[in-house]
Amino acid sequence: MTSDISHDRRIISQFTRWAAPFAALPVHAEADGMTRTLSAIAARPGERVLDVACGPGIVACALATEGARVTGIDLTPAMILQAQQRQRQQGLHGLDWQVGDATELPFVDGYFDRVVTRYSFHHLPEPIVALREMRRVCRTGGRIVVIDATPAADKQAAYDRMETLRDPSHTSALTLDQLRAMGRELGLSEAVVDFYPLEAQLGALADSEDMAALEAMFDADIASGEDRIGVGAWRAEDGIRFTFPVSIIAWQRD
């Protein structure tokens, strides 16, 4: 199945512009989230790990530091350049990088011991297609891990409106129940379900031309006292802050 070409172009455009600042954002290397991520992946030294939609290689490089043999693949060439730069800066070996589509992975069946993706499913029109591909390239007994923001069901629509305004490549964030249901549909067995709140500063995560509309949306949400977006937003000295509700789910491929 081929992906939506116009949406792919939107992703590439967005993340080409954001490649360098995205790679530098401290929020993407936040310690607690990374610790939980690596624990859920549970890669042993020497195991083959695929990082799907790897972005600037933050998770891939962390895995390589622990001795895994890691392949990172991303749709956006500028992100792969950032990942290669991160690898050089950290002096890491055992990493391979490819430009490619999460919905058509260019690998043989069952090649990897672990297959992971972080913060990518909300960009995909059909995330189950990517999950099916992740399952295909994972060996029997291996582990498939998805990390992404998972809004509550009653907040999902408002959350998606906020994210689409902040990031035009956003499609929809799945709830945890929706994500778990996809795993069941593909016959995957749950191994780990975890959660962490990821605090962010709005001004660091959006283009300046979008900021007025975003601040108005957040200010209305803060004033309502109802947390309609589902991110617990508040006004701080450095501007609007909020918390992404991030879930980790790891399945075993039986």
Sine and cosine of phi, psi and omega as CSV:
sin_phi,cos_phi,sin_psi,cos_psi,sin_omega,cos_omega
0.00,0.00,0.79,-0.61,0.01,-1.00
-1.00,0.07,0.46,-0.89,-0.04,-1.00
-1.00,0.10,0.17,-0.99,0.03,-1.00
-0.96,0.29,0.93,-0.36,-0.11,-0.99
-0.89,0.45,-0.67,0.74,-0.02,-1.00
-0.90,0.43,-0.61,0.79,0.03,-1.00
-0.95,0.32,-0.62,0.78,0.08,-1.00
-0.84,0.54,-0.68,0.74,0.02,-1.00
-0.89,0.45,-0.60,0.80,0.03,-1.00
-0.90,0.44,-0.68,0.74,0.03,-1.00
-0.89,0.46,-0.74,0.67,-0.03,-1.00
-0.89,0.46,-0.66,0.75,0.03,-1.00
-0.88,0.47,-0.74,0.68,-0.03,-1.00
-0.88,0.47,-0.73,0.68,-0.13,-0.99
-1.00,0.04,-0.22,0.98,0.21,-0.98
-0.94,0.34,-0.70,0.71,0.04,-1.00
-0.90,0.43,-0.59,0.81,-0.12,-0.99
-0.99,-0.12,0.04,1.00,-0.15,-0.99
-0.82,0.57,-0.81,0.58,-0.05,-1.00
-0.92,0.39,-0.77,0.63,0.02,-1.00
-0.90,0.43,-0.57,0.82,0.05,-1.00
-0.88,0.48,-0.70,0.71,-0.01,-1.00
-0.89,0.45,-0.50,0.87,-0.08,-1.00
-1.00,0.02,-0.15,0.99,-0.07,-1.00
-0.92,0.40,0.84,-0.54,0.02,-1.00
-0.86,0.50,-0.49,0.87,-0.05,-1.00
-0.86,0.51,-0.48,0.88,-0.06,-1.00
-0.98,0.20,-0.22,0.98,0.05,-1.00
-0.89,-0.45,0.33,0.94,-0.03,-1.00
-0.79,0.61,0.74,-0.68,-0.25,-0.97
-0.90,0.44,-0.74,0.67,-0.07,-1.00
-0.90,0.43,-0.70,0.71,0.02,-1.00
-0.88,0.48,-0.66,0.75,0.01,-1.00
-0.92,0.39,-0.66,0.75,0.03,-1.00
-0.87,0.50,-0.70,0.71,0.01,-1.00
-0.92,0.40,-0.61,0.79,0.02,-1.00
-0.89,0.46,-0.76,0.65,-0.02,-1.00
-0.90,0.43,-0.59,0.81,0.04,-1.00
-0.90,0.43,-0.66,0.75,0.00,-1.00
-0.93,0.36,-0.61,0.79,0.03,-1.00
-0.93,0.37,-0.66,0.75,0.09,-1.00
0.80,0.60,0.72,0.69,0.02,-1.00
-0.98,0.17,0.70,-0.71,0.06,-1.00
-1.00,-0.07,0.43,-0.90,0.02,-1.00
-0.80,0.59,0.71,-0.71,0.02,-1.00
1.00,0.01,-0.24,0.97,0.01,-1.00
-0.96,0.29,0.49,-0.87,0.02,-1.00
-1.00,0.04,0.83,-0.56,-0.03,-1.00
-0.83,-0.56,0.71,-0.71,0.10,-0.99
-0.95,-0.33,0.82,-0.58,0.09,-1.00
-0.97,-0.24,0.96,-0.28,-0.07,-1.00
-1.00,0.06,0.70,-0.71,-0.10,-0.99
0.81,0.59,0.83,0.56,-0.20,-0.98
-0.95,0.32,-0.22,0.98,-0.01,-1.00
0.84,0.54,-0.68,-0.73,-0.04,-1.00
-0.99,0.13,0.31,0.95,0.16,-0.99
0.98,0.19,0.37,0.93,-0.08,-1.00
-0.92,0.40,-0.77,0.64,0.01,-1.00
-0.94,0.35,-0.68,0.74,-0.02,-1.00
-0.85,0.52,-0.70,0.71,0.00,-1.00
-0.93,0.37,-0.59,0.81,0.06,-1.00
-0.89,0.45,-0.63,0.78,0.04,-1.00
-0.92,0.39,-0.66,0.75,0.02,-1.00
-0.90,0.44,-0.57,0.82,0.05,-1.00
-0.86,0.51,-0.51,0.86,0.00,-1.00
-1.00,0.00,0.10,0.99,0.12,-0.99
0.99,-0.17,0.04,1.00,0.03,-1.00
-0.97,0.25,0.42,-0.91,0.11,-0.99
-0.99,-0.12,0.94,-0.34,-0.26,-0.97
-0.91,-0.42,0.70,-0.71,0.19,-0.98
-0.92,-0.39,0.79,-0.61,0.08,-1.00
-0.94,-0.35,0.72,-0.70,0.02,-1.00
-0.76,-0.65,0.68,-0.73,-0.01,-1.00
-0.52,-0.86,0.51,-0.86,-0.02,-1.00
-0.95,0.32,-0.44,0.90,-0.14,-0.99
-0.98,-0.20,0.92,-0.40,-0.01,-1.00
-0.82,0.57,-0.58,0.81,0.00,-1.00
-0.89,0.45,-0.53,0.85,0.05,-1.00
-0.94,0.34,-0.62,0.78,0.05,-1.00
-0.90,0.45,-0.61,0.79,0.07,-1.00
-0.88,0.47,-0.65,0.76,0.05,-1.00
-0.90,0.43,-0.64,0.77,0.01,-1.00
-0.90,0.43,-0.69,0.73,0.03,-1.00
-0.89,0.45,-0.61,0.79,0.05,-1.00
-0.91,0.42,-0.67,0.74,0.04,-1.00
-0.87,0.49,-0.69,0.72,0.02,-1.00
-0.86,0.51,-0.71,0.70,0.00,-1.00
-0.89,0.45,-0.69,0.73,-0.03,-1.00
-0.89,0.46,-0.55,0.83,-0.02,-1.00
-1.00,-0.02,-0.08,1.00,0.03,-1.00
0.90,0.43,0.61,0.79,-0.10,-0.99
-1.00,-0.09,0.48,-0.88,0.08,-1.00
-0.84,-0.54,0.11,-0.99,0.06,-1.00
0.97,0.23,0.44,0.90,0.02,-1.00
-0.83,-0.55,0.60,-0.80,0.07,-1.00
-0.74,-0.68,0.61,-0.79,-0.07,-1.00
-0.82,-0.57,0.64,-0.77,0.03,-1.00
-0.65,-0.76,0.55,-0.84,0.20,-0.98
-1.00,0.01,0.80,-0.60,-0.03,-1.00
-0.09,-1.00,0.12,-0.99,-0.14,-0.99
-0.99,-0.16,0.77,-0.64,0.01,-1.00
-0.89,0.46,-0.39,0.92,-0.04,-1.00
-1.00,-0.05,-0.06,1.00,0.06,-1.00
-0.58,-0.81,0.94,0.34,-0.11,-0.99
-0.94,0.35,0.76,-0.65,-0.09,-1.00
-1.00,0.05,0.80,0.60,-0.04,-1.00
-0.71,-0.71,0.43,-0.90,-0.01,-1.00
-0.97,0.26,0.34,-0.94,-0.01,-1.00
-0.86,0.52,0.68,-0.73,0.17,-0.98
0.93,0.38,0.35,0.93,-0.11,-0.99
-0.97,0.23,-0.54,0.84,-0.15,-0.99
-0.98,-0.21,0.53,-0.85,0.09,-1.00
-0.99,0.16,-0.54,0.84,-0.01,-1.00
-0.67,-0.74,0.65,-0.76,0.06,-1.00
-0.74,-0.67,0.82,-0.58,-0.11,-0.99
-0.73,-0.68,0.50,-0.87,0.21,-0.98
-0.61,-0.80,0.63,-0.77,-0.03,-1.00
-0.77,-0.64,0.76,-0.65,0.08,-1.00
0.85,0.52,0.60,0.80,-0.03,-1.00
-0.88,-0.48,-0.53,0.85,-0.16,-0.99
-0.87,0.49,-0.50,0.87,-0.02,-1.00
-0.95,0.30,-0.11,0.99,0.09,-1.00
-1.00,-0.04,-0.18,0.98,-0.18,-0.98
-0.99,-0.17,0.78,-0.63,0.06,-1.00
-0.88,0.47,-0.55,0.84,0.01,-1.00
-0.73,-0.69,0.98,0.18,-0.07,-1.00
-0.88,0.47,-0.44,0.90,0.00,-1.00
-0.90,0.44,-0.46,0.89,0.06,-1.00
-0.91,0.42,-0.68,0.73,0.05,-1.00
-0.91,0.41,-0.67,0.75,0.01,-1.00
-0.90,0.43,-0.61,0.79,0.05,-1.00
-0.89,0.45,-0.66,0.75,0.06,-1.00
-0.91,0.41,-0.64,0.77,0.05,-1.00
-0.88,0.48,-0.65,0.76,0.06,-1.00
-0.89,0.45,-0.67,0.74,-0.05,-1.00
-0.87,0.49,-0.68,0.73,-0.10,-1.00
-1.00,0.04,-0.01,1.00,0.04,-1.00
-1.00,-0.06,0.68,-0.73,0.00,-1.00
-0.94,0.33,0.36,-0.93,0.13,-0.99
-0.87,0.50,0.77,-0.64,-0.06,-1.00
1.00,0.04,-0.11,0.99,0.04,-1.00
-0.99,0.17,-0.06,-1.00,-0.11,-0.99
-0.80,-0.60,0.67,-0.74,0.03,-1.00
-0.88,-0.47,0.79,-0.62,-0.12,-0.99
-0.78,-0.62,0.76,-0.65,0.08,-1.00
-0.84,-0.53,0.77,-0.64,0.07,-1.00
-0.84,-0.54,0.81,-0.58,0.02,-1.00
-0.28,-0.96,0.26,-0.97,0.11,-0.99
-0.93,0.36,0.71,-0.70,-0.04,-1.00
-0.76,-0.66,1.00,0.02,0.00,-1.00
-0.91,0.41,0.39,-0.92,0.12,-0.99
-0.90,0.44,0.48,-0.88,-0.08,-1.00
-0.84,0.54,-0.64,0.77,-0.04,-1.00
-0.98,0.20,-0.12,0.99,0.05,-1.00
-0.95,-0.31,-0.13,0.99,-0.19,-0.98
-0.85,0.52,-0.72,0.69,-0.05,-1.00
-0.89,0.45,-0.71,0.71,0.00,-1.00
-0.92,0.38,-0.64,0.77,0.04,-1.00
-0.87,0.50,-0.70,0.71,0.00,-1.00
-0.90,0.43,-0.60,0.80,0.06,-1.00
-0.88,0.47,-0.69,0.73,0.02,-1.00
-0.89,0.45,-0.73,0.69,-0.06,-1.00
-0.93,0.37,-0.60,0.80,0.03,-1.00
-0.91,0.42,-0.59,0.81,0.06,-1.00
-0.93,0.37,-0.63,0.78,0.00,-1.00
-0.97,0.25,-0.57,0.82,-0.13,-0.99
-0.58,-0.81,0.97,-0.24,-0.08,-1.00
-0.91,0.41,-0.19,0.98,0.06,-1.00
-1.00,0.06,-0.06,1.00,0.05,-1.00
-0.93,0.36,0.66,-0.75,0.11,-0.99
-0.95,-0.31,-0.96,0.29,0.08,-1.00
-0.38,-0.92,0.66,-0.75,0.07,-1.00
-1.00,0.05,0.78,-0.63,0.02,-1.00
-0.97,0.24,0.53,-0.85,0.22,-0.98
-0.97,0.25,0.27,-0.96,0.04,-1.00
-0.87,0.48,-0.65,0.76,0.02,-1.00
-0.88,0.48,-0.65,0.76,0.02,-1.00
-0.91,0.41,-0.65,0.76,0.01,-1.00
-0.91,0.42,-0.69,0.73,0.01,-1.00
-0.91,0.42,-0.60,0.80,0.01,-1.00
-0.90,0.43,-0.60,0.80,0.05,-1.00
-0.88,0.47,-0.67,0.75,0.05,-1.00
-0.87,0.49,-0.69,0.72,0.03,-1.00
-0.89,0.46,-0.65,0.76,0.00,-1.00
-0.86,0.50,-0.53,0.85,-0.01,-1.00
-1.00,-0.07,0.13,0.99,0.08,-1.00
0.96,0.29,0.47,0.88,0.01,-1.00
-1.00,-0.03,0.55,-0.84,0.00,-1.00
-0.98,-0.20,0.80,-0.61,-0.01,-1.00
-0.93,0.36,0.74,-0.67,0.05,-1.00
-0.93,-0.36,-0.61,0.79,-0.03,-1.00
-0.59,-0.81,0.70,-0.71,0.22,-0.97
-0.77,-0.64,0.85,-0.52,-0.08,-1.00
-0.65,-0.76,0.17,-0.99,-0.05,-1.00
-0.52,-0.85,0.57,-0.82,0.21,-0.98
-0.53,-0.85,0.62,-0.79,0.10,-0.99
-0.99,0.12,0.70,-0.71,-0.04,-1.00
-0.88,-0.47,0.97,-0.26,-0.05,-1.00
-0.97,0.24,0.67,-0.74,-0.04,-1.00
-0.65,-0.76,0.39,-0.92,0.08,-1.00
-0.95,-0.30,0.84,-0.54,-0.15,-0.99
-0.83,0.55,-0.68,0.73,-0.08,-1.00
-0.87,0.49,-0.40,0.92,-0.02,-1.00
-1.00,0.06,-0.13,0.99,-0.16,-0.99
-0.87,-0.49,0.19,0.98,-0.05,-1.00
-0.57,-0.82,0.45,-0.89,0.09,-1.00
-0.94,0.33,0.49,-0.87,-0.07,-1.00
-0.88,0.47,-0.54,0.84,-0.03,-1.00
-0.94,0.35,-0.31,0.95,0.03,-1.00
-1.00,-0.07,-0.16,0.99,-0.22,-0.97
-0.92,0.40,-0.64,0.77,-0.04,-1.00
-0.87,0.48,-0.72,0.69,-0.01,-1.00
-0.92,0.39,-0.64,0.77,0.01,-1.00
-0.92,0.40,-0.70,0.71,0.01,-1.00
-0.89,0.46,-0.62,0.79,0.04,-1.00
-0.89,0.45,-0.67,0.74,0.02,-1.00
-0.90,0.44,-0.71,0.70,0.00,-1.00
-0.93,0.37,-0.67,0.74,0.00,-1.00
-0.88,0.47,-0.63,0.77,0.05,-1.00
-0.90,0.45,-0.63,0.78,0.01,-1.00
-0.92,0.38,-0.67,0.74,0.02,-1.00
-0.90,0.44,-0.69,0.72,-0.02,-1.00
-0.90,0.43,-0.53,0.85,-0.03,-1.00
-0.93,0.36,-0.46,0.89,-0.05,-1.00
0.94,0.34,0.20,0.98,-0.10,-0.99
-0.96,-0.28,-0.13,0.99,-0.04,-1.00
0.76,0.65,0.82,0.57,-0.06,-1.00
-0.93,0.36,-0.46,0.89,0.02,-1.00
-0.98,0.18,-0.42,0.91,0.05,-1.00
1.00,0.09,0.40,0.92,-0.02,-1.00
-0.85,-0.53,0.15,0.99,0.08,-1.00
0.83,0.56,0.70,0.71,-0.11,-0.99
-0.91,0.41,0.50,-0.87,0.09,-1.00
-0.48,-0.88,0.35,-0.94,0.07,-1.00
-1.00,-0.01,0.82,-0.58,0.04,-1.00
-0.87,-0.49,0.04,-1.00,-0.02,-1.00
-0.87,0.48,-0.53,0.85,-0.03,-1.00
-0.99,-0.12,0.27,0.96,0.04,-1.00
0.91,-0.42,-0.37,-0.93,-0.03,-1.00
-0.98,0.17,0.75,-0.66,0.10,-0.99
-0.87,-0.50,0.45,-0.89,0.02,-1.00
-0.40,-0.92,0.08,-1.00,-0.09,-1.00
-0.79,-0.62,0.88,-0.48,0.12,-0.99
-0.95,0.32,0.74,-0.67,0.08,-1.00
-1.00,0.04,0.99,-0.14,-0.15,-0.99
-0.98,-0.20,0.76,-0.65,0.08,-1.00
-0.93,-0.37,0.50,-0.86,0.14,-0.99
-0.88,-0.47,0.77,-0.63,0.13,-0.99
-0.74,-0.67,0.78,-0.62,0.03,-1.00
-0.88,-0.47,0.76,-0.65,0.05,-1.00
-0.91,-0.42,0.44,-0.90,0.19,-0.98
-0.99,-0.15,0.68,-0.73,0.08,-1.00
-1.00,0.02,0.96,-0.28,-0.03,-1.00
-0.98,0.19,0.00,0.00,0.00,0.00
